[in-house]
Amino acid sequence: MAQVDIGKIKIVWKGPWNSGTAYTVDDAVSHSGSSYICIQAGTNQNPSTATAYWQQMASKGTDADLINISGTVQGDLYYNNGSAIARLAPGTSGQFLKTQGTGANPVWGTVEGISVAQQFRLAGDQSGSGASSIVLTNWEENDTDYQAIGSSWSQSSGVFSTTSTGIYLCHWTIVVVGSTSGDAYDPNVQISTDSGSNYSVRSQIWNHTYANSQSRSMGNTLIFDVPNASNFRLRVLESETNDIASGTTIKGATDKNYTQITFVRLGAT
């Protein structure tokens, strides 16, 4: 009986296309993410461009459809990094996914608690200077029933500085005991952003002791930003224009708080 060649009766899968392989009709290959079937025998005919030799069977999807998840772990996230689909590996327990806005990649963020809370106090009584613009210098960090959070704030000769940037809440108090005569004064907190070359008043108190009311406790609060810790300075002055008289005592102690200043970091800049 004569043998009749009826050709191939099914697609023959050849795997990835190879420029050195001779393909015949009904051979099928993959190339650049898509699949093609041979419609004319040939060699070194690129399936992507040689439409006389190949017909596309299935096309490559978008990058979002072609995420390769092999070798990743539970908790991975994928995002568009502007040019391709990228993998964001799992963060650590308690972190949150943080957007950085248009044109930036997402990151894992950490919920910030209070990382800095420190308090300093005047370490002993001192008489008013009788002169304006005198810096209070006799500070110590509170050490009575006290545990600081962090240690970024320190002071030298009454000038406070920090190693941590951020938004801070500052509360300060001055306690005075007057003489037998009246005394008006305006203590204040000053801030410098040029390493102490120039200061500006950022918080101020006005008060007055009288002959029949000699003790005064006064305080104020401010919030300030430390965008650059290297050049930020802060100081507390007895007065700006009305000095504390030499007969008036500014209260301080090493076992309790009278005149004090407290710094609490609220969050990042």
C-alpha positions as CSV (number, residue, x, y, z in Angstrom):
1,M,0.0,0.0,0.0
2,A,1.3,3.4,-0.9
3,Q,2.2,5.7,2.1
4,V,0.6,9.1,2.1
5,D,2.2,11.9,4.1
6,I,-0.7,13.9,5.6
7,G,1.7,16.2,7.5
8,K,1.6,17.0,11.2
9,I,-1.6,16.4,13.0
10,K,-0.8,18.6,16.0
11,I,1.3,21.5,17.1
12,V,4.8,20.5,18.0
13,W,6.1,22.5,21.0
14,K,9.8,23.4,20.5
15,G,10.3,25.6,23.6
16,P,12.1,28.9,23.4
17,W,12.9,30.1,19.9
18,N,16.6,29.5,18.8
19,S,18.0,31.3,15.8
20,G,20.1,28.3,14.8
21,T,17.1,25.8,14.7
22,A,15.4,25.0,11.5
23,Y,11.6,25.2,12.1
24,T,8.9,23.6,10.0
25,V,5.2,24.3,9.7
26,D,3.3,23.8,12.9
27,D,6.3,24.0,15.1
28,A,5.5,26.3,18.1
29,V,7.9,28.4,20.2
30,S,8.0,31.0,22.9
31,H,9.8,34.3,22.4
32,S,10.0,37.5,24.5
33,G,7.0,36.4,26.6
34,S,4.7,35.5,23.7
35,S,4.1,32.2,21.8
36,Y,4.2,31.7,18.0
37,I,3.4,28.9,15.5
38,C,5.5,28.4,12.4
39,I,3.5,28.9,9.1
40,Q,6.5,28.6,6.8
41,A,9.7,26.6,7.2
42,G,12.8,28.6,7.9
43,T,15.9,29.3,10.0
44,N,16.8,32.4,11.9
45,Q,13.5,34.1,11.3
46,N,12.6,36.1,14.4
47,P,9.1,35.4,15.5
48,S,8.6,39.0,16.7
49,T,9.1,40.4,13.2
50,A,9.1,37.7,10.6
51,T,5.3,37.5,10.1
52,A,5.7,35.5,6.9
53,Y,7.2,32.6,8.9
54,W,5.4,32.9,12.3
55,Q,1.9,33.6,13.5
56,Q,1.4,34.8,17.1
57,M,-0.7,32.5,19.2
58,A,-0.6,34.3,22.6
59,S,0.8,37.7,23.3
60,K,2.8,39.0,26.2
61,G,0.8,40.8,28.8
62,T,1.7,44.0,30.6
63,D,4.4,44.0,33.2
64,A,1.7,43.9,35.8
65,D,0.5,40.6,34.3
66,L,4.0,39.1,34.3
67,I,5.1,39.4,37.9
68,N,7.6,36.6,38.6
69,I,6.8,35.5,42.1
70,S,9.3,32.6,42.1
71,G,11.7,32.7,45.0
72,T,9.8,35.3,47.0
73,V,8.2,35.0,50.5
74,Q,4.9,35.5,52.1
75,G,4.2,39.2,52.7
76,D,5.9,40.5,49.5
77,L,4.2,43.4,47.8
78,Y,4.6,44.6,44.2
79,Y,4.5,48.1,42.9
80,N,5.2,50.2,39.8
81,N,8.6,51.8,40.2
82,G,8.2,54.0,37.2
83,S,9.7,51.6,34.7
84,A,8.8,48.1,35.8
85,I,7.1,46.1,38.5
86,A,9.3,45.9,41.6
87,R,9.2,43.8,44.7
88,L,8.9,45.3,48.2
89,A,10.1,42.6,50.7
90,P,8.2,42.2,53.9
91,G,9.0,44.8,56.6
92,T,9.3,44.1,60.3
93,S,6.4,43.4,62.6
94,G,4.5,46.6,63.5
95,Q,5.6,48.7,60.5
96,F,3.1,50.2,58.1
97,L,3.2,50.8,54.3
98,K,4.1,54.4,53.7
99,T,3.5,56.3,50.5
100,Q,6.1,59.0,49.6
101,G,3.9,60.7,47.1
102,T,3.8,60.8,43.3
103,G,7.1,59.9,41.7
104,A,8.5,58.0,44.6
105,N,8.4,54.4,45.7
106,P,6.5,53.1,48.7
107,V,8.5,52.1,51.8
108,W,7.9,50.5,55.1
109,G,7.5,53.0,57.9
110,T,7.7,52.8,61.6
111,V,5.0,54.2,63.9
112,E,6.9,56.7,66.1
113,G,6.2,56.9,69.8
114,I,7.9,59.5,72.0
115,S,11.6,59.0,71.4
116,V,12.9,61.9,73.4
117,A,11.6,63.3,76.7
118,Q,14.1,65.1,78.9
119,Q,13.9,67.6,81.7
120,F,16.5,70.1,83.1
121,R,16.2,72.2,86.3
122,L,18.1,75.1,87.9
123,A,20.3,73.3,90.4
124,G,20.2,76.0,93.1
125,D,18.9,79.4,94.1
126,Q,20.5,82.4,92.5
127,S,20.0,86.1,92.8
128,G,18.7,88.1,89.9
129,S,21.5,89.7,87.9
130,G,20.1,93.2,87.9
131,A,20.9,93.4,84.2
132,S,19.0,92.5,81.0
133,S,19.7,89.6,78.6
134,I,21.5,87.3,81.2
135,V,21.4,83.6,80.3
136,L,20.5,81.1,83.0
137,T,23.4,78.7,83.2
138,N,23.2,76.6,86.4
139,W,21.3,73.7,84.9
140,E,21.3,70.0,85.7
141,E,19.3,67.2,84.2
142,N,16.6,66.1,86.6
143,D,17.7,63.0,88.5
144,T,15.0,62.7,91.2
145,D,12.4,59.9,90.5
146,Y,13.1,60.5,86.9
147,Q,14.0,58.4,83.8
148,A,14.6,60.2,80.6
149,I,13.5,58.9,77.2
150,G,16.4,59.3,74.9
151,S,19.5,61.4,75.6
152,S,19.7,63.8,72.7
153,W,19.5,67.0,74.7
154,S,22.4,68.5,76.6
155,Q,23.6,71.9,77.7
156,S,26.8,73.8,78.1
157,S,26.9,77.1,80.0
158,G,23.2,77.4,79.6
159,V,23.0,76.8,75.9
160,F,20.9,73.7,75.0
161,S,21.5,71.6,71.9
162,T,20.2,68.3,70.5
163,T,21.4,65.5,68.3
164,S,17.9,64.6,67.1
165,T,15.9,66.5,64.5
166,G,12.1,66.7,64.9
167,I,9.1,68.6,66.2
168,Y,9.4,69.4,69.9
169,L,7.1,70.5,72.6
170,C,8.9,72.6,75.2
171,H,7.5,73.6,78.6
172,W,9.5,75.9,80.9
173,T,8.8,77.4,84.3
174,I,10.6,80.0,86.4
175,V,9.9,80.4,90.1
176,V,11.0,83.6,91.9
177,V,10.9,84.9,95.4
178,G,10.9,88.7,95.6
179,S,12.4,91.2,98.0
180,T,10.4,93.8,100.0
181,S,10.1,96.0,96.9
182,G,8.3,95.4,93.6
183,D,10.1,93.9,90.7
184,A,8.9,93.5,87.1
185,Y,10.7,91.1,84.7
186,D,10.2,89.3,81.4
187,P,12.1,85.9,81.2
188,N,12.1,84.3,77.7
189,V,13.3,81.4,75.7
190,Q,15.5,82.2,72.6
191,I,16.3,80.0,69.6
192,S,19.2,80.1,67.2
193,T,19.5,78.2,63.9
194,D,23.0,79.4,63.1
195,S,25.0,77.7,65.9
196,G,24.4,80.5,68.3
197,S,25.5,83.5,66.2
198,N,22.0,85.0,66.3
199,Y,19.1,84.3,68.7
200,S,15.4,85.2,68.5
201,V,12.8,85.3,71.3
202,R,10.3,82.5,70.8
203,S,8.5,82.3,74.1
204,Q,8.2,85.0,76.8
205,I,6.6,85.7,80.2
206,W,5.7,89.0,81.9
207,N,5.4,89.1,85.7
208,H,5.8,91.3,88.7
209,T,6.4,90.7,92.4
210,Y,4.9,93.1,95.0
211,A,5.7,93.9,98.6
212,N,2.6,92.0,99.7
213,S,2.9,89.1,97.3
214,Q,6.6,88.1,97.0
215,S,6.6,84.6,95.4
216,R,5.7,83.9,91.8
217,S,5.6,80.8,89.6
218,M,5.2,81.3,85.9
219,G,5.5,79.2,82.8
220,N,5.0,79.0,79.1
221,T,4.9,76.5,76.3
222,L,6.2,76.5,72.8
223,I,6.5,74.0,69.8
224,F,9.4,74.3,67.6
225,D,11.1,72.5,64.7
226,V,14.7,71.3,64.6
227,P,15.3,70.6,60.9
228,N,19.1,70.7,61.4
229,A,20.4,69.5,64.8
230,S,24.0,70.6,64.0
231,N,23.2,74.3,64.1
232,F,20.2,74.5,66.5
233,R,20.7,76.2,69.9
234,L,18.3,77.2,72.7
235,R,18.8,79.3,75.8
236,V,16.7,80.7,78.7
237,L,17.2,84.3,79.7
238,E,16.3,86.1,82.9
239,S,14.9,88.9,80.9
240,E,14.7,90.7,77.6
241,T,14.1,94.3,78.6
242,N,13.1,94.2,82.4
243,D,15.8,92.6,84.4
244,I,15.3,90.5,87.5
245,A,16.6,92.6,90.4
246,S,19.5,91.4,92.6
247,G,17.1,91.4,95.5
248,T,14.9,88.8,93.8
249,T,15.8,85.1,94.0
250,I,15.4,82.7,91.1
251,K,14.5,79.4,92.8
252,G,16.4,76.2,92.1
253,A,17.2,72.9,93.8
254,T,18.8,69.5,93.3
255,D,16.0,67.4,94.8
256,K,12.9,69.1,93.3
257,N,11.8,71.2,90.4
258,Y,11.4,74.9,90.6
259,T,12.8,76.6,87.6
260,Q,12.8,74.0,84.9
261,I,12.6,73.3,81.1
262,T,11.3,70.1,79.5
263,F,11.7,68.8,75.9
264,V,9.4,66.2,74.3
265,R,9.9,65.1,70.7
266,L,6.4,64.8,69.1
267,G,7.5,63.4,65.7
268,A,9.7,63.8,62.7
269,T,10.4,67.1,61.0
